[in-house]
């Protein structure tokens, strides 16, 4: 029984360290972005921004300017052919709307979506792509 407990605790401790390590691999990094509001056409619809992962939270200038706090994010990783692919998700609540992030980091590149919802209904979807700053 004692040996089983020690083995089980070792497995849990190792799993927890791996999960924390995934998050720490992107924490402190920033990416320059090109952002497009989905469904809009025209050269003026593209925006530039920077997405930053810091202290377990994700933020952009656009989200701050629109009243959203930094969003707590989670990560999962998968070994790719050339590099480790890290997917991330984050959510935060503004005064009226909710903002959710979903994206993938592959090496020095990032892409994903930011979705603004109010009362469960999608108001705006933003798509972004970028590179490590």
URNORRA-V186263 format. One record per residue. RES is the residue in three letters. PHI is phi in whole degrees, -180 to 180 (* if undefined). PSI is psi in whole degrees, -180 to 180 (999 if undefined). BURIAL is b if it has 9 or more other ideal C-beta (glycine too) atoms within 8 Angstrom, else e. Layout:
res: <RES,RES>
phi: <PHI,PHI>
psi: <PSI,PSI>
burial: <BURIAL,BURIAL>
//
This chain:
res: <UNK,UNK,UNK,UNK,UNK,UNK,UNK,UNK,UNK,UNK,UNK,UNK,UNK,UNK,UNK,UNK,UNK,UNK,UNK,UNK,UNK,UNK,UNK,UNK,UNK,UNK,UNK,UNK,UNK,UNK,UNK,UNK,UNK,UNK,UNK,UNK,UNK,UNK,UNK,UNK,UNK,UNK,UNK,UNK,UNK,UNK,UNK,UNK,UNK,UNK,UNK,UNK,UNK,UNK,UNK,UNK,UNK,UNK,UNK,UNK,UNK,UNK,UNK,UNK,UNK,UNK,UNK,UNK,UNK,UNK,UNK,UNK,UNK,UNK,UNK,UNK,UNK,UNK,UNK,UNK,UNK,UNK,UNK,UNK,UNK,UNK,UNK,UNK,UNK,UNK,UNK,UNK,UNK,UNK,UNK,UNK,UNK,UNK,UNK,UNK,UNK,UNK,UNK,UNK,UNK,UNK,UNK,UNK,UNK,UNK,UNK,UNK,UNK,UNK,UNK,UNK,UNK,UNK,UNK,UNK,UNK,UNK,UNK,UNK,UNK,UNK,UNK,UNK,UNK,UNK,UNK,UNK,UNK>
phi: <*,-64,-64,-61,-63,-64,-64,-61,-65,-63,-64,-63,-64,-64,-62,-65,-64,-64,-62,-67,-64,-59,-65,-68,-72,-110,-64,94,-100,-130,-130,-81,-123,-113,-118,-128,-77,-63,95,-100,-125,137,-69,-76,-82,-83,-121,-106,-158,-131,-104,-126,-109,-149,53,78,-130,-118,-153,-138,-62,-57,-67,-65,-62,-103,82,-97,-75,-59,-100,-68,-121,-122,-134,-140,-126,-143,-72,-97,-65,-107,-144,-82,-98,-113,-100,-136,-141,-152,-143,-152,-120,-92,-64,-118,-117,-110,-122,-122,-110,-150,-164,-135,-113,-126,67,-98,-115,-135,-155,172,-135,-126,-118,-101,-126,-130,52,84,-96,-69,-98,-150,-119,-112,-109,-137,-142,-170,-134,-58,-83>
psi: <-45,-41,-42,-43,-42,-43,-45,-44,-37,-42,-46,-42,-44,-44,-41,-41,-39,-45,-42,-37,-37,-47,-41,-19,-22,-16,131,-1,151,148,136,138,152,124,137,133,121,134,-8,146,137,151,-25,-10,-12,135,152,145,178,130,133,135,115,132,38,14,153,141,160,163,-43,-46,-40,-44,-24,19,16,134,169,141,132,135,158,158,157,146,154,133,123,-176,-43,-36,174,131,125,121,147,155,145,154,148,164,125,-165,-44,-30,162,145,127,139,143,130,178,135,123,100,-120,10,149,146,154,-161,153,124,127,126,148,123,40,-12,135,126,-45,141,127,135,140,151,148,-175,158,135,999>
burial: <e,e,e,e,e,e,e,e,e,e,e,e,e,e,e,e,e,e,e,e,e,b,b,e,b,b,b,e,b,b,b,b,b,b,b,b,b,b,e,e,e,e,e,e,b,e,e,e,b,b,b,b,b,b,e,e,b,b,b,b,e,b,b,b,e,e,e,b,e,e,b,b,b,e,b,e,b,e,e,e,e,e,e,e,b,b,b,b,b,b,b,b,e,b,e,e,b,b,b,b,b,b,b,b,b,b,e,e,b,b,b,b,b,b,b,b,b,b,e,e,e,e,e,e,b,b,b,b,e,b,e,e,e>
//
